[in-house]
Amino acid sequence: MSDSRLTLMEAISRKLKVEAQYNGATIKLAPHLMFERHGDLFVSALNYGKVWRSDEEPRLGQFKLAGLSEAMLLSEEFEPLPNFKPVVPRESDVMVLAV
């Protein structure tokens, strides 16, 4: 198992925020769900760096685990989004872990 995978699994289990490198940028995430799609792992997470329009509800983005590196647990806890349901995005996806 990759270090990022283990770190994200612990973050989901303990509801802790994570900081990681993604496409050359440092991002802070609140990972809610890990799932497999066509043999690749993904995480559905709230990206704290995303700018939302004032009338837009924050929602989870999907991040391919292979693109996340240097994942580091933060000591900051998070509350799952109020409308979060532990369901995979597509019917063919396979859930690995959810908050």
Contacts in CASP RR format, 6 or more apart in sequence:
PFRMAT RR
TARGET T0000
AUTHOR 0000-0000-0000
METHOD contacts of the structure
MODEL  1
MSDSRLTLMEAISRKLKVEAQYNGATIKLAPHLMFERHGDLFVSALNYGK
VWRSDEEPRLGQFKLAGLSEAMLLSEEFEPLPNFKPVVPRESDVMVLAV
2 65 0 8 1.000
3 71 0 8 1.000
4 20 0 8 1.000
4 65 0 8 1.000
4 68 0 8 1.000
4 69 0 8 1.000
4 70 0 8 1.000
4 71 0 8 1.000
5 34 0 8 1.000
5 41 0 8 1.000
5 65 0 8 1.000
7 18 0 8 1.000
7 71 0 8 1.000
7 72 0 8 1.000
7 73 0 8 1.000
8 18 0 8 1.000
8 31 0 8 1.000
8 34 0 8 1.000
8 43 0 8 1.000
8 65 0 8 1.000
8 68 0 8 1.000
8 71 0 8 1.000
9 34 0 8 1.000
9 96 0 8 1.000
9 97 0 8 1.000
10 16 0 8 1.000
10 73 0 8 1.000
11 17 0 8 1.000
11 18 0 8 1.000
11 29 0 8 1.000
11 31 0 8 1.000
11 71 0 8 1.000
11 73 0 8 1.000
12 31 0 8 1.000
12 32 0 8 1.000
12 33 0 8 1.000
12 34 0 8 1.000
12 43 0 8 1.000
12 97 0 8 1.000
12 98 0 8 1.000
12 99 0 8 1.000
13 97 0 8 1.000
13 99 0 8 1.000
14 73 0 8 1.000
14 77 0 8 1.000
15 30 0 8 1.000
15 77 0 8 1.000
15 78 0 8 1.000
15 79 0 8 1.000
15 80 0 8 1.000
15 99 0 8 1.000
16 73 0 8 1.000
16 74 0 8 1.000
16 75 0 8 1.000
16 76 0 8 1.000
16 77 0 8 1.000
16 78 0 8 1.000
17 28 0 8 1.000
17 29 0 8 1.000
17 30 0 8 1.000
17 48 0 8 1.000
17 73 0 8 1.000
17 74 0 8 1.000
17 76 0 8 1.000
17 77 0 8 1.000
17 78 0 8 1.000
18 28 0 8 1.000
18 29 0 8 1.000
18 30 0 8 1.000
18 31 0 8 1.000
18 45 0 8 1.000
18 71 0 8 1.000
18 72 0 8 1.000
18 73 0 8 1.000
18 74 0 8 1.000
19 26 0 8 1.000
19 27 0 8 1.000
19 28 0 8 1.000
19 29 0 8 1.000
19 71 0 8 1.000
19 72 0 8 1.000
19 74 0 8 1.000
20 26 0 8 1.000
20 27 0 8 1.000
20 29 0 8 1.000
20 68 0 8 1.000
20 69 0 8 1.000
20 70 0 8 1.000
20 71 0 8 1.000
20 72 0 8 1.000
21 27 0 8 1.000
21 68 0 8 1.000
21 69 0 8 1.000
21 70 0 8 1.000
22 63 0 8 1.000
22 67 0 8 1.000
22 68 0 8 1.000
22 69 0 8 1.000
23 67 0 8 1.000
27 47 0 8 1.000
27 48 0 8 1.000
27 49 0 8 1.000
28 47 0 8 1.000
28 48 0 8 1.000
28 49 0 8 1.000
28 74 0 8 1.000
29 43 0 8 1.000
29 45 0 8 1.000
29 46 0 8 1.000
29 47 0 8 1.000
29 48 0 8 1.000
29 63 0 8 1.000
30 45 0 8 1.000
30 46 0 8 1.000
30 48 0 8 1.000
30 78 0 8 1.000
30 80 0 8 1.000
31 43 0 8 1.000
31 44 0 8 1.000
31 45 0 8 1.000
32 44 0 8 1.000
32 45 0 8 1.000
32 46 0 8 1.000
32 60 0 8 1.000
32 80 0 8 1.000
32 81 0 8 1.000
32 84 0 8 1.000
32 86 0 8 1.000
32 98 0 8 1.000
32 99 0 8 1.000
33 43 0 8 1.000
33 44 0 8 1.000
33 60 0 8 1.000
33 86 0 8 1.000
33 88 0 8 1.000
33 95 0 8 1.000
33 97 0 8 1.000
33 98 0 8 1.000
33 99 0 8 1.000
34 41 0 8 1.000
34 42 0 8 1.000
34 43 0 8 1.000
34 44 0 8 1.000
34 65 0 8 1.000
34 95 0 8 1.000
34 96 0 8 1.000
34 97 0 8 1.000
34 98 0 8 1.000
35 41 0 8 1.000
35 42 0 8 1.000
35 43 0 8 1.000
35 44 0 8 1.000
35 88 0 8 1.000
35 89 0 8 1.000
35 93 0 8 1.000
35 94 0 8 1.000
35 95 0 8 1.000
35 96 0 8 1.000
36 42 0 8 1.000
36 93 0 8 1.000
36 94 0 8 1.000
36 96 0 8 1.000
37 90 0 8 1.000
37 92 0 8 1.000
37 93 0 8 1.000
37 94 0 8 1.000
40 64 0 8 1.000
40 65 0 8 1.000
40 66 0 8 1.000
41 64 0 8 1.000
41 65 0 8 1.000
41 66 0 8 1.000
41 96 0 8 1.000
42 62 0 8 1.000
42 63 0 8 1.000
42 64 0 8 1.000
42 65 0 8 1.000
42 93 0 8 1.000
43 62 0 8 1.000
43 63 0 8 1.000
43 65 0 8 1.000
43 68 0 8 1.000
44 60 0 8 1.000
44 61 0 8 1.000
44 62 0 8 1.000
44 63 0 8 1.000
44 89 0 8 1.000
45 60 0 8 1.000
45 61 0 8 1.000
45 63 0 8 1.000
46 58 0 8 1.000
46 59 0 8 1.000
46 60 0 8 1.000
46 61 0 8 1.000
46 78 0 8 1.000
46 81 0 8 1.000
47 61 0 8 1.000
50 58 0 8 1.000
52 58 0 8 1.000
57 83 0 8 1.000
58 81 0 8 1.000
59 81 0 8 1.000
60 81 0 8 1.000
60 84 0 8 1.000
62 89 0 8 1.000
80 99 0 8 1.000
84 99 0 8 1.000
86 95 0 8 1.000
86 98 0 8 1.000
86 99 0 8 1.000
87 95 0 8 1.000
88 94 0 8 1.000
88 95 0 8 1.000
END
